[in-house]
Amino acid sequence: MDDGHGTAGRGLRVPWRLRGLLLACHPLPTAAVTSLTTALAAVAGVRGVVLATLAAAVFAGQLCVGWVNDLVDSDLDRASERTDKPLAAGRVGTREVALAAVAAGVVCVPLSLSLGTVPGVCHLIAVVAALGYDVGLKRTVWSWVPYAVGFGLLPVVVWLVSPAGELPPVWMVAAGACLGVGAHGANVLPDQSGDRAAGVRGLPQRLSPQALRIGTAAALLAALVLLVLGPPGPPPAWEWAAFAAGALLALVAATPSGDRAAFPAAIGVGGLAVAVLFARSALG
Protein backbone atom coordinates (compact mmCIF):
# COMPACT_ATOMS: atom_id res chain seq x y z
CA MET A 1 0.00 0.00 0.00
CA ASP A 2 1.16 3.54 -0.69
CA ASP A 3 -0.59 6.82 0.01
CA GLY A 4 1.16 8.73 -2.76
CA HIS A 5 3.91 10.05 -0.48
CA GLY A 6 5.79 6.86 0.32
CA THR A 7 7.96 4.43 -1.59
CA ALA A 8 6.03 4.58 -4.84
CA GLY A 9 6.10 8.37 -4.80
CA ARG A 10 9.83 8.38 -4.20
CA GLY A 11 10.25 5.86 -7.00
CA LEU A 12 8.57 8.26 -9.37
CA ARG A 13 10.46 11.31 -8.13
CA VAL A 14 13.96 9.84 -8.31
CA PRO A 15 14.00 9.15 -12.09
CA TRP A 16 12.37 12.54 -12.70
CA ARG A 17 15.03 14.34 -10.64
CA LEU A 18 17.79 12.28 -12.22
CA ARG A 19 16.54 13.39 -15.63
CA GLY A 20 16.57 16.98 -14.39
CA LEU A 21 20.14 16.55 -13.16
CA LEU A 22 21.25 15.19 -16.53
CA LEU A 23 19.54 18.02 -18.41
CA ALA A 24 21.22 20.57 -16.12
CA CYS A 25 24.68 19.55 -17.33
CA HIS A 26 24.07 21.10 -20.78
CA PRO A 27 23.95 17.69 -22.50
CA LEU A 28 24.47 18.83 -26.11
CA PRO A 29 27.75 20.74 -25.52
CA THR A 30 28.91 18.07 -23.06
CA ALA A 31 28.31 15.27 -25.55
CA ALA A 32 29.72 17.27 -28.47
CA VAL A 33 33.01 18.24 -26.80
CA THR A 34 33.53 14.75 -25.38
CA SER A 35 32.77 12.91 -28.61
CA LEU A 36 34.76 15.27 -30.86
CA THR A 37 37.80 15.15 -28.57
CA THR A 38 37.61 11.36 -28.39
CA ALA A 39 37.28 11.11 -32.16
CA LEU A 40 40.25 13.45 -32.65
CA ALA A 41 42.30 11.31 -30.28
CA ALA A 42 41.39 8.17 -32.23
CA VAL A 43 42.50 9.90 -35.42
CA ALA A 44 45.81 10.77 -33.71
CA GLY A 45 46.36 7.10 -32.90
CA VAL A 46 45.32 7.06 -29.23
CA ARG A 47 43.96 3.64 -28.31
CA GLY A 48 42.83 1.44 -25.45
CA VAL A 49 43.04 2.57 -21.84
CA VAL A 50 44.52 5.95 -22.72
CA LEU A 51 41.65 6.72 -25.11
CA ALA A 52 39.06 5.65 -22.53
CA THR A 53 40.77 7.69 -19.80
CA LEU A 54 40.93 10.76 -22.01
CA ALA A 55 37.24 10.43 -22.88
CA ALA A 56 36.34 10.02 -19.21
CA ALA A 57 38.44 13.03 -18.16
CA VAL A 58 36.88 15.28 -20.80
CA PHE A 59 33.38 14.03 -19.94
CA ALA A 60 33.89 14.68 -16.22
CA GLY A 61 35.24 18.15 -16.92
CA GLN A 62 32.32 19.02 -19.15
CA LEU A 63 29.81 17.72 -16.60
CA CYS A 64 31.37 19.91 -13.92
CA VAL A 65 31.36 22.99 -16.16
CA GLY A 66 27.76 22.44 -17.26
CA TRP A 67 26.41 21.96 -13.75
CA VAL A 68 28.30 24.98 -12.38
CA ASN A 69 26.92 27.07 -15.24
CA ASP A 70 23.34 26.20 -14.30
CA LEU A 71 24.02 26.79 -10.61
CA VAL A 72 25.43 30.26 -11.26
CA ASP A 73 22.55 31.19 -13.57
CA SER A 74 19.75 29.63 -11.51
CA ASP A 75 18.45 32.91 -10.00
CA LEU A 76 18.41 34.64 -13.39
CA ASP A 77 16.74 31.62 -14.98
CA ARG A 78 14.02 31.64 -12.30
CA ALA A 79 13.47 35.39 -12.74
CA SER A 80 13.17 34.83 -16.49
CA GLU A 81 10.85 31.87 -15.94
CA ARG A 82 13.07 29.58 -17.99
CA THR A 83 11.02 26.38 -18.00
CA ASP A 84 13.72 24.69 -20.09
CA LYS A 85 16.17 25.00 -17.18
CA PRO A 86 15.75 22.13 -14.67
CA LEU A 87 16.91 24.15 -11.66
CA ALA A 88 14.64 27.08 -12.45
CA ALA A 89 11.71 24.76 -13.12
CA GLY A 90 12.24 22.82 -9.87
CA ARG A 91 12.93 19.52 -11.59
CA VAL A 92 16.16 19.13 -9.59
CA GLY A 93 17.48 20.73 -6.42
CA THR A 94 20.38 23.13 -5.97
CA ARG A 95 22.08 20.81 -3.48
CA GLU A 96 21.93 17.88 -5.91
CA VAL A 97 23.44 19.87 -8.75
CA ALA A 98 26.14 21.32 -6.47
CA LEU A 99 27.12 17.87 -5.19
CA ALA A 100 27.20 16.50 -8.73
CA ALA A 101 29.40 19.39 -9.91
CA VAL A 102 31.86 18.87 -7.06
CA ALA A 103 31.96 15.10 -7.67
CA ALA A 104 32.60 15.58 -11.39
CA GLY A 105 35.34 18.11 -10.68
CA VAL A 106 37.02 15.86 -8.13
CA VAL A 107 36.94 12.89 -10.51
CA CYS A 108 38.28 15.01 -13.39
CA VAL A 109 41.55 15.80 -11.58
CA PRO A 110 43.02 12.28 -11.19
CA LEU A 111 41.65 11.20 -14.56
CA SER A 112 43.41 14.13 -16.24
CA LEU A 113 46.70 13.71 -14.39
CA SER A 114 46.75 9.98 -15.13
CA LEU A 115 47.25 10.97 -18.77
CA GLY A 116 50.62 12.48 -17.79
CA THR A 117 51.57 15.64 -15.95
CA VAL A 118 51.77 18.02 -18.91
CA PRO A 119 48.67 16.87 -20.84
CA GLY A 120 46.79 16.52 -17.56
CA VAL A 121 47.62 20.06 -16.48
CA CYS A 122 46.70 21.35 -19.95
CA HIS A 123 43.29 19.72 -19.70
CA LEU A 124 42.73 21.04 -16.19
CA ILE A 125 43.64 24.55 -17.39
CA ALA A 126 40.95 24.18 -20.08
CA VAL A 127 38.42 23.13 -17.43
CA VAL A 128 39.40 25.98 -15.08
CA ALA A 129 39.07 28.43 -17.98
CA ALA A 130 35.55 27.16 -18.63
CA LEU A 131 34.69 27.48 -14.93
CA GLY A 132 36.06 31.02 -15.04
CA TYR A 133 33.57 31.71 -17.80
CA ASP A 134 30.76 30.31 -15.66
CA VAL A 135 31.49 32.32 -12.54
CA GLY A 136 32.24 35.71 -14.05
CA LEU A 137 33.89 36.06 -17.45
CA LYS A 138 30.63 35.34 -19.30
CA ARG A 139 29.46 38.80 -18.19
CA THR A 140 32.52 40.64 -19.51
CA VAL A 141 34.00 41.58 -22.86
CA TRP A 142 36.50 38.72 -22.29
CA SER A 143 33.82 36.03 -22.46
CA TRP A 144 35.38 34.56 -25.60
CA VAL A 145 38.75 33.86 -23.96
CA PRO A 146 37.77 30.66 -22.09
CA TYR A 147 36.37 29.20 -25.31
CA ALA A 148 39.54 30.05 -27.25
CA VAL A 149 41.76 28.65 -24.49
CA GLY A 150 39.71 25.50 -23.91
CA PHE A 151 39.22 24.54 -27.54
CA GLY A 152 42.80 25.49 -28.39
CA LEU A 153 44.19 23.27 -25.63
CA LEU A 154 42.18 20.15 -26.54
CA PRO A 155 44.38 19.25 -29.56
CA VAL A 156 47.42 19.91 -27.37
CA VAL A 157 46.19 17.34 -24.85
CA VAL A 158 45.36 14.85 -27.61
CA TRP A 159 48.71 15.14 -29.38
CA LEU A 160 50.69 14.88 -26.14
CA VAL A 161 48.99 11.58 -25.22
CA SER A 162 49.18 10.25 -28.79
CA PRO A 163 51.99 7.98 -30.05
CA ALA A 164 53.66 11.10 -31.48
CA GLY A 165 53.98 12.50 -27.94
CA GLU A 166 54.59 16.01 -29.14
CA LEU A 167 52.82 19.33 -29.54
CA PRO A 168 50.40 19.66 -32.46
CA PRO A 169 51.16 22.11 -35.26
CA VAL A 170 50.35 25.73 -34.49
CA TRP A 171 47.67 25.90 -37.17
CA MET A 172 45.73 23.13 -35.42
CA VAL A 173 45.78 24.95 -32.08
CA ALA A 174 44.68 28.14 -33.82
CA ALA A 175 41.89 26.28 -35.63
CA GLY A 176 40.68 24.89 -32.32
CA ALA A 177 40.67 28.36 -30.77
CA CYS A 178 38.70 29.79 -33.71
CA LEU A 179 36.22 26.93 -33.49
CA GLY A 180 35.78 27.69 -29.79
CA VAL A 181 35.10 31.38 -30.44
CA GLY A 182 32.60 30.41 -33.14
CA ALA A 183 30.91 27.97 -30.76
CA HIS A 184 30.63 30.75 -28.16
CA GLY A 185 28.84 33.02 -30.61
CA ALA A 186 26.63 30.21 -31.88
CA ASN A 187 25.67 29.27 -28.33
CA VAL A 188 24.60 32.84 -27.52
CA LEU A 189 22.69 33.59 -30.74
CA PRO A 190 19.31 32.04 -29.78
CA ASP A 191 19.29 33.75 -26.35
CA GLN A 192 21.03 37.04 -27.09
CA SER A 193 18.05 39.28 -26.34
CA GLY A 194 17.12 37.34 -23.19
CA ASP A 195 20.72 37.49 -21.97
CA ARG A 196 20.79 41.25 -22.44
CA ALA A 197 17.55 41.64 -20.51
CA ALA A 198 19.05 39.56 -17.68
CA GLY A 199 22.16 41.72 -17.53
CA VAL A 200 24.58 39.23 -19.11
CA ARG A 201 27.02 41.39 -21.06
CA GLY A 202 29.57 39.09 -22.61
CA LEU A 203 31.15 40.05 -25.90
CA PRO A 204 28.39 38.44 -28.04
CA GLN A 205 25.66 40.25 -26.08
CA ARG A 206 27.41 43.60 -26.69
CA LEU A 207 27.24 43.15 -30.46
CA SER A 208 24.27 43.81 -32.68
CA PRO A 209 22.46 40.61 -33.77
CA GLN A 210 23.79 40.91 -37.31
CA ALA A 211 27.36 41.61 -36.14
CA LEU A 212 27.19 38.54 -33.90
CA ARG A 213 25.93 36.37 -36.75
CA ILE A 214 28.70 37.57 -39.07
CA GLY A 215 31.36 37.23 -36.38
CA THR A 216 30.26 33.71 -35.52
CA ALA A 217 30.31 32.62 -39.15
CA ALA A 218 33.71 34.30 -39.65
CA ALA A 219 35.24 32.45 -36.68
CA LEU A 220 33.97 29.10 -37.95
CA LEU A 221 35.21 29.88 -41.47
CA ALA A 222 38.62 30.86 -40.06
CA ALA A 223 38.85 27.44 -38.40
CA LEU A 224 38.12 25.79 -41.75
CA VAL A 225 40.68 27.93 -43.59
CA LEU A 226 43.37 26.99 -41.07
CA LEU A 227 42.38 23.33 -41.39
CA VAL A 228 42.75 23.33 -45.16
CA LEU A 229 45.66 25.74 -45.65
CA GLY A 230 47.60 25.01 -42.47
CA PRO A 231 49.39 21.80 -43.52
CA PRO A 232 52.28 22.15 -45.97
CA GLY A 233 51.59 21.70 -49.67
CA PRO A 234 48.57 22.51 -51.81
CA PRO A 235 45.25 21.09 -50.55
CA PRO A 236 43.76 18.33 -52.72
CA ALA A 237 40.40 18.85 -54.38
CA TRP A 238 38.51 16.77 -51.80
CA GLU A 239 39.67 19.10 -49.03
CA TRP A 240 38.25 22.07 -50.88
CA ALA A 241 34.99 20.15 -51.23
CA ALA A 242 35.01 19.56 -47.47
CA PHE A 243 35.73 23.26 -46.96
CA ALA A 244 32.72 24.15 -49.09
CA ALA A 245 30.50 21.86 -47.03
CA GLY A 246 31.81 23.37 -43.82
CA ALA A 247 31.36 26.88 -45.18
CA LEU A 248 27.68 26.15 -45.82
CA LEU A 249 27.32 25.02 -42.21
CA ALA A 250 29.14 28.12 -40.96
CA LEU A 251 26.91 30.41 -43.02
CA VAL A 252 23.86 29.04 -41.23
CA ALA A 253 24.96 31.20 -38.31
CA ALA A 254 24.97 34.31 -40.51
CA THR A 255 21.25 34.14 -41.33
CA PRO A 256 18.56 35.49 -38.96
CA SER A 257 16.50 32.34 -39.42
CA GLY A 258 19.46 30.18 -38.42
CA ASP A 259 19.93 31.35 -34.83
CA ARG A 260 18.54 28.14 -33.32
CA ALA A 261 20.57 26.00 -35.72
CA ALA A 262 23.83 27.90 -35.20
CA PHE A 263 25.20 25.76 -32.37
CA PRO A 264 24.42 22.42 -34.08
CA ALA A 265 26.07 23.91 -37.18
CA ALA A 266 29.19 24.72 -35.14
CA ILE A 267 29.23 21.12 -33.91
CA GLY A 268 28.92 20.03 -37.52
CA VAL A 269 31.96 22.13 -38.45
CA GLY A 270 33.91 20.46 -35.64
CA GLY A 271 32.83 17.02 -36.81
CA LEU A 272 33.81 17.85 -40.37
CA ALA A 273 37.24 19.02 -39.18
CA VAL A 274 37.84 15.69 -37.44
CA ALA A 275 36.66 13.84 -40.56
CA VAL A 276 39.11 15.80 -42.72
CA LEU A 277 41.97 14.98 -40.35
CA PHE A 278 40.98 11.32 -40.45
CA ALA A 279 40.83 11.25 -44.25
CA ARG A 280 44.15 13.09 -44.49
CA SER A 281 45.75 10.49 -42.19
CA ALA A 282 44.21 7.57 -44.03
CA LEU A 283 45.27 8.87 -47.43
CA GLY A 284 48.78 9.59 -46.23
HUCOR-V101068 format. One record per pair of residues at least 12 apart in sequence whose C-alpha atoms are under 7 Angstrom apart, sorted by sequence separation. I is the first residue (numbers start at 0). J is the second residue. D is the distance in Angstrom with one decimal. If there is no record, write none. Layout:
[[I,J,D] [I,J,D]]
This chain:
[[111,123,6.9] [155,167,5.9] [37,50,7.0] [73,86,6.2] [132,145,6.1] [154,167,6.7] [191,204,5.7] [251,264,6.9] [73,87,5.8] [249,264,6.4] [129,145,5.4] [187,203,6.8] [248,264,5.3] [249,265,6.7] [37,54,5.6] [128,145,4.9] [154,172,6.4] [184,203,6.0] [223,242,6.3] [129,149,6.9] [152,172,6.8] [248,268,6.6] [33,54,6.2] [128,149,6.6] [151,172,4.8] [151,173,6.3] [70,93,6.9] [125,148,6.3] [245,268,5.5] [33,57,5.7] [125,149,4.2] [151,175,4.5] [33,58,5.5] [150,175,5.0] [151,176,4.3] [150,176,5.2] [220,246,6.1] [245,271,6.8] [125,152,6.5] [184,211,6.6] [148,176,6.4] [29,58,6.8] [147,176,4.1] [150,179,5.2] [220,249,6.3] [66,96,6.2] [122,152,7.0] [147,177,6.5] [185,215,6.2] [219,249,5.8] [121,152,6.5] [122,153,6.9] [184,215,5.2] [29,61,5.3] [147,179,5.1] [29,62,6.5] [67,100,6.2] [146,179,4.8] [147,180,5.6] [216,249,5.0] [66,100,5.5] [122,156,6.4] [146,180,5.7] [181,215,4.7] [216,250,5.6] [121,156,6.4] [181,216,6.8] [216,252,5.6] [63,100,4.5] [143,180,5.8] [146,183,6.6] [181,218,4.9] [215,252,6.5] [216,253,5.8] [24,62,5.5] [62,100,6.9] [63,101,6.9] [118,156,4.7] [180,218,6.3] [181,219,5.2] [25,65,5.3] [63,103,5.2] [143,183,6.6] [178,218,6.5] [212,252,5.5] [213,253,5.2] [24,65,4.2] [62,103,6.3] [63,104,5.4] [118,159,6.0] [177,218,5.3] [178,219,5.5] [212,253,4.4] [23,65,6.9] [24,66,4.7] [118,160,6.9] [177,219,6.4] [212,254,6.9] [23,66,5.9] [60,103,6.6] [59,103,5.1] [60,104,6.2] [177,221,6.4] [178,222,5.6] [59,104,6.7] [177,222,5.2] [23,69,6.3] [114,160,6.7] [59,106,6.7] [60,107,5.6] [175,222,6.8] [59,107,5.2] [174,222,4.3] [56,107,5.2] [174,225,5.7] [174,226,6.5] [56,110,5.2] [56,111,5.4] [170,225,5.9] [171,226,6.8] [52,110,6.4] [142,201,5.2] [143,202,6.9] [170,229,5.4] [141,201,6.9] [142,202,5.9] [23,84,6.8] [138,199,5.0] [139,200,5.8] [140,201,5.1] [141,202,6.6] [23,85,5.9] [71,133,6.9] [138,200,4.6] [139,201,4.5] [140,202,4.4] [22,85,6.7] [71,134,6.5] [138,201,4.4] [139,202,6.6] [137,201,5.1] [49,114,6.9] [64,129,6.4] [68,133,5.0] [19,85,5.2] [60,126,5.9] [64,130,5.7] [67,133,6.7] [185,252,6.7] [189,258,5.1] [188,258,5.4] [189,259,5.3] [19,90,5.2] [20,91,5.9] [19,91,5.3] [16,90,5.7] [16,91,5.0] [20,96,6.4] [185,261,4.9] [186,262,5.4] [185,262,4.7] [182,262,6.3] [185,265,6.9] [182,265,5.7] [181,265,6.9] [43,158,6.8] [45,161,5.0] [36,153,7.0] [40,157,5.4] [44,161,5.9] [45,162,6.8] [43,161,6.0] [44,162,6.4] [75,197,6.6] [39,273,5.8] [31,266,6.7] [35,270,6.5] [42,277,5.4]]
